[in-house]
Amino acid sequence: MSANPTSREESFLVTGGTRLAGEIPVAGAKNSVLKLMAVALMARGRTTLTNCPAISDVPAMADVLRHLGCTVEITGDTVSIDTPAEVGHVADDKAAQRLRASVCILGPLVGRYHRAVIAMPGGDAIGSRPLNWHQTGLTLLGATTRMDHGRLVAEADRLTGARYGLKFPSVGATETFVTAAVLAEGTSVLENAAREPEIVDICTLLAKMGAKISGAGTSTITIEGVDELRPVSHRVVGDRIVAATWAMGAVMTRGDVTVTGIDPMNIHVVLENLRAVGADVETGEDRVRVRQEGRPIARNIRTLPFPGFPTDLQPMAIALASVSDGLSVVTENLFEARFRFVEEMIRMGVDAETDGHHAKIRGRERLDSATVWASDIRAGAGLVLAGMCADEVTEVCEVFHIDRGYSDFVGNVRSLGGVIERVDTSR
């Protein structure tokens, strides 16, 4: 596996007026593979993950694990992690601060070794994502937690089963509680749990390793504690966000795209919204075909936890609204800073405004090319799609964000007929 370059001095030049068409495979999910790599900490020996995406966050996560004492090999789409009998419990500060997913080592370390020290994690600038729900879950299991000079410290003499009702179905808090509880004594129950396919993927891996988990994919997960886990091999679930990105790009560019390697049920709500704006959608066992002939129809969309419309696709929803016929309202219910994307769309001539959690967008037939900035992974992808609907060449800056979540983004866009070039702007 070789991730794309990640220099902050690189941009994408996107030529407008192209139509996306063709077939494209989807690799494993970013929102799953990084968490699965952390789960490997819970079993001595070699855990092997296949169908891993070639994104820059994977080697970054590998560095986090190596700092703890693991041996990590990345070959093609396979990541192999050798975990020794004992690992360190203090995460590398620099690695953790640049990678939001580094928080997912918290549950595995506390679960198996009863101690963990991690810096407040970094990642995308999309709004506040505190760790208080993670801390509450660990406390109920018997750990003590505290903040110490910008680090979260969690320690326990022993962990015992507990019942925890989340106030909100947080993906991260669900992951932390479940991974810590699988090696606790007794039974644990998590209520109002996150239901995302990536949660199911993590629980599937844990079950293969010997954990006793029921209810994954529902709002109540029950865990019967076991004494130890064993290393296994596992295939990462297909990336529903990447799949939906290409599907929405097909609608925006009035194209015809078939995405393979994805369970259509994992993007069911997205596909229903695309049908509502006028797309022809066909689904198979592991594929989706999306065709759009005329201009899409404006539609209101609101983000919600799974199985609702994903917050990670909110920038693409706004980009779609920007070329739709009529007025659309996009409501963001999860992260307060994701509307930074609207400011970039305004640079491209879109009639848009934000009011609290709502963005109102009046679509245009054709957007204006401009220089715009990616503030996070999904905003960057959304800006590229918008650039394909602009009159000339749009420059998308700080594309290192996109490299964190999309394998060979430029190659994939070109394979579908898009005209895009990566350029070094430092010269």
CORPEGI-V742194 format. One line per field, one symbol per residue. ss: DSSP state (a for helix, b for strand, c for the rest). psi: psi as a letter, one per 20 degrees, with the letter a starting at -180 (. if undefined). burial: b if it has 24 or more other ideal C-beta (glycine too) atoms within 12 Angstrom, else e. A space follows every 50 residues. Layout:
ss->???
psi->???
burial->???
This chain:
ss->cccccccccbbbbbbcccccbbbbbccbcaaaaaaaaaaaaaccbbbbbb cccccaaaaaaaaaaaaaccbbbbbccbbbbbbccccccbccaaaaacca aaaaaaaaaaaaacbbbbbccccccccccccaaaaaaaaacccbbbbbcc bbbbbccccbccbbbcccccaaaaaaaaaaacccbcbbbbbcccccaaaa aaaaaaaacccbbbcccccbbbbbccccccccbbbccbcaaaaaaaaaaa aacccbbbbbcccaaaaaaaaaaaaacccbbbbcccbbbbbcccccbccc bbbcccccbcaaaaaaaaaaaaccbcbbbbbccccccccaaaaaaaaccc bbbbbccbbbbbccccbcccbbbcccaaaaaaaaaaaccbccbbbbbcca aaacccccaaaaaaacccbbbbbbccc
psi->poqqqkpijqrpopprjqppqappqpaqpgighhhhhhhhiippaopppr kqqmqhhghghhhghhhijqpppoocjpppooprhprrjoqpggghhioh ihiiigggghghikqqoqqpqbbqmjrpmrjhhgggghghijrqqqpolj qpppqqhqpqqrppoqhqmpgghggggghhhhjrpapqpoqkqqjqhhgg gghgggghijqnpqjpiriopppoqrhrrqqaqqppqqohggghghghhg ghjlbnppprkpohhikghghhhhhhijqopqqagkqpppqpgapqpqpp qpqrqpkapphijghhhggghijroapqpppojgpijijhhhhhhhhjjp nqqqndjqpppoqqgprpqrprppirghggghhgghhijrhcppporljh ghhiipplgghgghhjiqoqppqoji.
burial->bebbbbeeebbbbbbbebbbbbbbbbbbbbbbbbbbbbbbbbbeeebbbb bbbbbbbbbbbbbbbbbbbbebbbeebbbbbbbeeebebbbbeebbebbb bbbbbbbbbbbbbbbbbbbbbbbbbbeebebebbbbbbbbbbbebeeeee bbbbbbeebbbbebebeebbbbbbbbbbbbbbbbbeebbbbbbbbbbbbb bbbbbbbbbebbbebbbbbbbbbbbbeebebbebbbbbbbbbbbbbbbbb bbbbbbbbbbbbbbbbbbbbbebbbebbbbbebeeebbbbbbeebbbbbb bbbbbbbbbbbbbbbbbbbbbbbbebebbbbbebbebbbbbbbbbbbbbb ebebeeebbbbbbbebbbbbbbbbbbbbbbbbbbbbbbbbeebbbbbbbb bbbbbbbbbbebbeebbbbbbbeeeee
